[in-house]
């Protein structure tokens, strides 16, 4: 019972961590998504992503 209770208490921390990582990742990807929507070829965006990250 204590192990299940411990796992439950750890879940909110893991969820909040994944949400913060998702937000941070979204901030990095947003310019590339915007460029793709404006018609920049996907291969160009991939090359730029690999160079700058």
Secondary structure as GFF3:
##gff-version 3
##sequence-region A 1 53
A	DSSP	alpha_helix	2	37	.	.	.	ID=ss1
A	DSSP	alpha_helix	42	52	.	.	.	ID=ss2
###
